[in-house]
């Protein structure tokens, strides 16, 4: 996916690999979670991941409201999300997608709970 962040981060990886080759280090890999954002009708819309591989769709919040998120899972792993007016969901979700953290679907569907507190290891209060 073409994004300005690729233009910023890609050259850093190339530089690390050029320097690392001289010292015999393992090459760095640049494989970010795809991401884009837009502002549509006064709403901030952000997307991360690849939802085509998902087998479950969960809603966090009411899509008729001003802020909500759609989460796509494959098994118990978050593979993509679309956040409207919920930038924190996007920031946390992007890290969860990248790490492959197992999620608890029941906790994940609660829009009052931070995404990072909806992992399979999270207790009933997100601890």
N, C-alpha and C positions, 0 to 999 in steps of 0.2 A: 504494500500500500504506500503510495507516495504521500509524504507529509514533510513539513519543514523540519520536524524533529529528526528525521533520517539524515537530512543534510547537516545537522548539527552534530549528531552522535556518530554517524558512520565514519567520518574522518578521524575521530578520536580513536576508534578501534583500529583503523589502518595504521595510525601513528604508533599505537601500542604494539602492533604486530611487527612493524619495521624495527622498533627498538628491541623488542623481545627476541627476534630472530638472531640478533647480534649476540644476545646472552644465552640463547638456547632454550628460552621459555616456551611453554605450550602456547600456541596461537590463541588469541582472544576471539570470541565469536560475537557477532552483532546480529541478534535475532529478536527484535523487540516484539512485544504484543502490539498488533496493529491498532491504531487509534486515529480518530478524527473527531472534530467538533464543528458545530455551526450554531448560529443564532437564527432561529426561525420564529417569526411572529412574536418577538419579545421573550422567547424562551431559549435558554442555553441547552443545547442538545449535544451529548457526547456519547461516543460508541467505542468500545474496545473489544478485541478478540475476533473469533470466527464462530458465528452461530450455526453454520451449516452442519457441523458435526454433532449438534446437540440432540438429545432425546427428551429433554424436559424444559418447559418454559415456566418461569415463576414471575409473578407481578409483585412489586413492592410499592404499594400505594395505589391510588385511584387514577387511571389514565385520563379521567375527566377533570382532575385537579391540576394545580399549577406545578406540582413536583411529584415525580414517580420514576420507577426504574423497572426495566424488564431484564431478567437474568436467564441465561441459557446454560444448562448443565448437560454434561455427558457423564452418566453415572452420578457420582457425587462430586464431580469436579466442575467448577465454574469455567466455562469456555468463552463466554461473551456476555456483555451487558450494554444496554442502552439506557442512559440516565438523562432525564429531562428535569432540569432545575435541581439536581442533586449531585453537585460536583464531588462531594466527599465519597459518595457511592462509587463514582468512577475512579477516583484516586486509589481507594482501598481495593476495589474490584480488579483493577489492572495488576496490582501486586499479587492478589490471590490467583489470578489466571496464570501469571508468570511462574508462581511457585508451585502450582498444581495442588494447592491445599484442599483436602476433603472438606466439603460443606455439609451442613445440616439443613435440608430443604425447609423444614418447619421454621427454624430460626431465620433462615434467609428471607422468607416471605414476609417477615415482620418489618415494616418500614421504619419503625421506631428504634430498631436495633441496628447499630453500625454493622456494616458487612464483615468487618474483621472480627466481630463478636458472634458471627453466625457459622463458625467452623464446626466440623464434626466433633472437635475436642471441647467446644464451648459448653459450659454448664447451662442450666436453665436461666441464669441471670447474665450469661455471657462471660463468665469468669473462667 
